[in-house]
Amino acid sequence: MSNPRPITVITGASAGIGVALARVFAREGHQLALVARREDRLHTLADEIAAMGAQRPIVIAADLAAPGAAERISEALRKHGAEPQYVVNNAGFGLVGRAGSRARAEELAMIDVNVRALTELSLAFADSLARHRGGLLNVGSVAGFLPGPGMAVYYATKAYVLSFSEALHAELKSRGVRVTVLCPGPVPTEFAERAGLKSGRSPGPLTQSAERVAEAGYRGLMRGRRTVVPGLANKLVTYIVPLVPRRLLLHVIGARQDRRRSAQGL
């Protein structure tokens, strides 16, 4: 294929931060490919973006928990004469509960999406990103800076995303590829419901809207920043954590998760 058109691939684009990111990138003139399992939602978002006057995004229905996601996405893009200039790895989920008490298949599926698929998509398109002088935005979490009893596997996956993305930032910089890890705190999205928490909790001081998080992530990526933590309160958390004894952090976070589960009747 000669001269494929550059495109921005956004995973997890059917809800929450993924939808907000798609709107920001479209508004800034990027042509999009939207990836998620729920194809109907992707088409609704694609129609909305087209109604804004932008080119209608490519819709790719894919389950990132299944192996081979990068090849399926690459093949879909080839059919449209496109290749990635930017990849936004937003797809991911969490599960509340002690790791030993949840179904093992659920925990492993979380690793498949949050870690394996993100790694695969980050590496598979490195040459394409370099050709187009583009970049990679991986969505992590403030949880990546902390130990996480009560959500042990989720916190561990986000620690991986943080470490991996920061290392890629250093490795790919010489090729002209920007790599940014976006680490939001709590965001009112479907995440809580998927994690097993009931709605109705009042927003806390760490809470940011999906729109504000998406704006911060986009600006950070375009400026070539390594790590973006939206919100002053969340930034303070990341600064304070290294100063607190690990044993105390484990106790505080574990107690907080226990209170959440108790309040929700879990």
C-alpha positions as semicolon CSV with decimal commas, in nm:
position;residue;x (nm);y (nm);z (nm)
1;M;0,000;0,000;0,000
2;S;0,139;0,341;-0,091
3;N;0,091;0,648;0,125
4;P;-0,166;0,520;0,375
5;R;-0,347;0,804;0,549
6;P;-0,254;0,869;0,913
7;I;-0,521;0,795;1,167
8;T;-0,571;0,797;1,545
9;V;-0,676;0,463;1,696
10;I;-0,869;0,488;2,024
11;T;-0,955;0,172;2,218
12;G;-1,232;0,154;2,475
13;A;-1,413;0,420;2,273
14;S;-1,765;0,312;2,364
15;A;-1,794;0,495;2,699
16;G;-1,639;0,726;2,956
17;I;-1,288;0,859;2,899
18;G;-1,268;0,686;2,560
19;V;-1,566;0,880;2,426
20;A;-1,428;1,205;2,565
21;L;-1,088;1,138;2,406
22;A;-1,251;1,065;2,070
23;R;-1,435;1,397;2,083
24;V;-1,116;1,588;2,169
25;F;-0,907;1,427;1,896
26;A;-1,185;1,478;1,638
27;R;-1,225;1,842;1,737
28;E;-0,851;1,891;1,686
29;G;-0,872;1,758;1,331
30;H;-0,760;1,396;1,373
31;Q;-0,920;1,121;1,166
32;L;-1,022;0,838;1,397
33;A;-1,060;0,464;1,423
34;L;-1,281;0,367;1,719
35;V;-1,227;0,028;1,882
36;A;-1,443;-0,148;2,143
37;R;-1,668;-0,450;2,188
38;R;-1,999;-0,262;2,170
39;E;-2,030;-0,187;1,801
40;D;-2,365;-0,009;1,832
41;R;-2,215;0,251;2,064
42;L;-1,919;0,302;1,831
43;H;-2,152;0,374;1,540
44;T;-2,348;0,622;1,752
45;L;-2,027;0,805;1,841
46;A;-1,907;0,791;1,481
47;D;-2,234;0,949;1,367
48;E;-2,197;1,223;1,630
49;I;-1,843;1,303;1,517
50;A;-1,946;1,308;1,152
51;A;-2,228;1,549;1,241
52;M;-1,961;1,784;1,381
53;G;-1,824;1,815;1,029
54;A;-1,532;1,574;1,079
55;Q;-1,468;1,268;0,864
56;R;-1,668;0,974;0,994
57;P;-1,446;0,748;1,206
58;I;-1,367;0,391;1,113
59;V;-1,552;0,153;1,345
60;I;-1,371;-0,163;1,455
61;A;-1,560;-0,401;1,682
62;A;-1,302;-0,605;1,874
63;D;-1,267;-0,779;2,209
64;L;-0,921;-0,686;2,333
65;A;-0,927;-0,970;2,585
66;A;-0,883;-1,209;2,292
67;P;-0,534;-1,262;2,142
68;G;-0,444;-1,104;1,808
69;A;-0,611;-0,766;1,859
70;A;-0,330;-0,573;1,690
71;E;-0,348;-0,781;1,374
72;R;-0,726;-0,748;1,354
73;I;-0,704;-0,371;1,396
74;S;-0,419;-0,348;1,145
75;E;-0,615;-0,547;0,887
76;A;-0,924;-0,330;0,933
77;L;-0,714;-0,016;0,884
78;R;-0,547;-0,158;0,572
79;K;-0,890;-0,208;0,416
80;H;-0,949;0,166;0,463
81;G;-0,605;0,266;0,335
82;A;-0,497;0,389;0,679
83;E;-0,229;0,329;0,941
84;P;-0,183;0,468;1,293
85;Q;-0,024;0,804;1,358
86;Y;-0,148;0,799;1,718
87;V;-0,260;0,506;1,932
88;V;-0,467;0,570;2,245
89;N;-0,479;0,266;2,471
90;N;-0,779;0,354;2,685
91;A;-0,951;0,013;2,711
92;G;-0,936;-0,136;3,059
93;F;-1,140;-0,231;3,364
94;G;-1,109;-0,299;3,735
95;L;-1,266;-0,539;3,982
96;V;-1,326;-0,471;4,350
97;G;-1,262;-0,753;4,594
98;R;-0,979;-0,955;4,745
99;A;-0,783;-1,128;4,468
100;G;-0,823;-1,473;4,622
101;S;-1,201;-1,441;4,649
102;R;-1,281;-1,348;4,290
103;A;-1,306;-1,583;3,993
104;R;-0,959;-1,638;3,855
105;A;-1,083;-1,606;3,498
106;E;-1,205;-1,252;3,573
107;E;-0,869;-1,149;3,716
108;L;-0,680;-1,296;3,419
109;A;-0,914;-1,126;3,174
110;M;-0,831;-0,796;3,344
111;I;-0,462;-0,864;3,287
112;D;-0,535;-0,953;2,924
113;V;-0,700;-0,617;2,858
114;N;-0,511;-0,383;3,091
115;V;-0,162;-0,526;3,028
116;R;-0,130;-0,770;2,740
117;A;-0,347;-0,589;2,485
118;L;-0,203;-0,250;2,581
119;T;0,150;-0,386;2,538
120;E;0,067;-0,548;2,206
121;L;-0,087;-0,231;2,061
122;S;0,192;-0,012;2,200
123;L;0,459;-0,216;2,023
124;A;0,283;-0,333;1,708
125;F;0,254;0,011;1,550
126;A;0,584;0,167;1,660
127;D;0,714;0,189;1,301
128;S;0,393;0,353;1,182
129;L;0,399;0,605;1,467
130;A;0,759;0,690;1,381
131;R;0,682;0,736;1,011
132;H;0,409;0,985;1,093
133;R;0,594;1,153;1,384
134;G;0,300;1,064;1,603
135;G;0,257;0,923;1,947
136;L;0,115;0,684;2,201
137;L;-0,122;0,772;2,487
138;N;-0,165;0,497;2,745
139;V;-0,437;0,547;3,005
140;G;-0,315;0,439;3,346
141;S;-0,437;0,556;3,686
142;V;-0,324;0,720;4,008
143;A;-0,368;0,363;4,136
144;G;-0,046;0,281;3,952
145;F;0,150;0,476;4,213
146;L;0,002;0,277;4,504
147;P;-0,028;-0,076;4,643
148;G;-0,387;-0,194;4,622
149;P;-0,519;-0,447;4,874
150;G;-0,886;-0,492;4,791
151;M;-0,816;-0,435;4,419
152;A;-0,474;-0,599;4,404
153;V;-0,472;-0,709;4,040
154;Y;-0,615;-0,382;3,908
155;Y;-0,361;-0,168;4,095
156;A;-0,082;-0,397;3,975
157;T;-0,191;-0,366;3,611
158;K;-0,185;0,013;3,637
159;A;0,161;0,004;3,798
160;Y;0,270;-0,190;3,490
161;V;0,114;0,066;3,255
162;L;0,298;0,348;3,434
163;S;0,638;0,177;3,433
164;F;0,608;0,043;3,077
165;S;0,490;0,374;2,932
166;E;0,760;0,579;3,103
167;A;1,024;0,340;2,967
168;L;0,878;0,359;2,615
169;H;0,883;0,738;2,642
170;A;1,262;0,713;2,681
171;E;1,310;0,441;2,419
172;L;1,102;0,591;2,138
173;K;1,192;0,957;2,185
174;S;1,487;0,930;1,948
175;R;1,251;0,806;1,675
176;G;1,028;1,110;1,709
177;V;0,748;0,920;1,884
178;R;0,580;1,086;2,183
179;V;0,471;0,850;2,460
180;T;0,252;0,976;2,744
181;V;0,087;0,791;3,030
182;L;-0,236;0,952;3,154
183;C;-0,302;0,879;3,522
184;P;-0,642;1,007;3,637
185;G;-0,795;0,963;3,978
186;P;-1,165;0,873;4,014
187;V;-1,378;0,957;3,708
188;P;-1,760;0,925;3,705
189;T;-1,797;0,666;3,428
190;E;-1,923;0,309;3,387
191;F;-1,595;0,192;3,542
192;A;-1,742;0,172;3,892
193;E;-2,037;-0,039;3,778
194;R;-1,806;-0,275;3,587
195;A;-1,581;-0,297;3,894
196;G;-1,874;-0,410;4,106
197;L;-1,955;-0,084;4,285
198;K;-2,301;0,065;4,305
199;S;-2,361;0,421;4,195
200;G;-2,462;0,701;4,428
201;R;-2,132;0,793;4,590
202;S;-2,069;1,168;4,608
203;P;-1,769;1,294;4,410
204;G;-1,461;1,338;4,627
205;P;-1,177;1,591;4,597
206;L;-0,984;1,357;4,365
207;T;-1,270;1,323;4,116
208;Q;-1,229;1,470;3,766
209;S;-1,475;1,460;3,477
210;A;-1,398;1,245;3,174
211;E;-1,386;1,561;2,964
212;R;-1,121;1,727;3,182
213;V;-0,914;1,409;3,188
214;A;-0,933;1,376;2,810
215;E;-0,830;1,738;2,756
216;A;-0,534;1,698;2,991
217;G;-0,427;1,376;2,820
218;Y;-0,445;1,526;2,473
219;R;-0,251;1,838;2,570
220;G;0,012;1,632;2,748
221;L;0,061;1,402;2,451
222;M;0,095;1,686;2,204
223;R;0,351;1,854;2,432
224;G;0,550;1,534;2,462
225;R;0,502;1,499;2,837
226;R;0,596;1,165;2,991
227;T;0,329;1,152;3,263
228;V;0,003;1,345;3,305
229;V;-0,189;1,340;3,635
230;P;-0,504;1,554;3,602
231;G;-0,608;1,760;3,905
232;L;-0,403;1,919;4,182
233;A;-0,528;1,678;4,450
234;N;-0,426;1,377;4,242
235;K;-0,082;1,528;4,178
236;L;-0,038;1,574;4,553
237;V;-0,117;1,206;4,607
238;T;0,163;1,102;4,371
239;Y;0,408;1,337;4,545
240;I;0,318;1,220;4,896
241;V;0,310;0,845;4,832
242;P;0,691;0,796;4,819
243;L;0,721;0,967;5,159
244;V;0,474;0,737;5,337
245;P;0,589;0,402;5,481
246;R;0,467;0,117;5,262
247;R;0,316;-0,069;5,557
248;L;0,102;0,234;5,640
249;L;-0,011;0,272;5,277
250;L;-0,114;-0,093;5,265
251;H;-0,316;-0,054;5,586
252;V;-0,488;0,270;5,479
253;I;-0,579;0,154;5,129
254;G;-0,691;-0,189;5,246
255;A;-0,914;-0,034;5,516
256;R;-1,062;0,207;5,262
257;Q;-1,150;-0,075;5,024
258;D;-1,302;-0,273;5,310
259;R;-1,523;0,027;5,397
260;R;-1,629;0,062;5,033
261;R;-1,727;-0,302;5,009
262;S;-1,912;-0,290;5,342
263;A;-2,102;0,026;5,242
264;Q;-2,205;-0,140;4,918
265;G;-2,305;-0,465;5,086
266;L;-2,039;-0,661;4,898
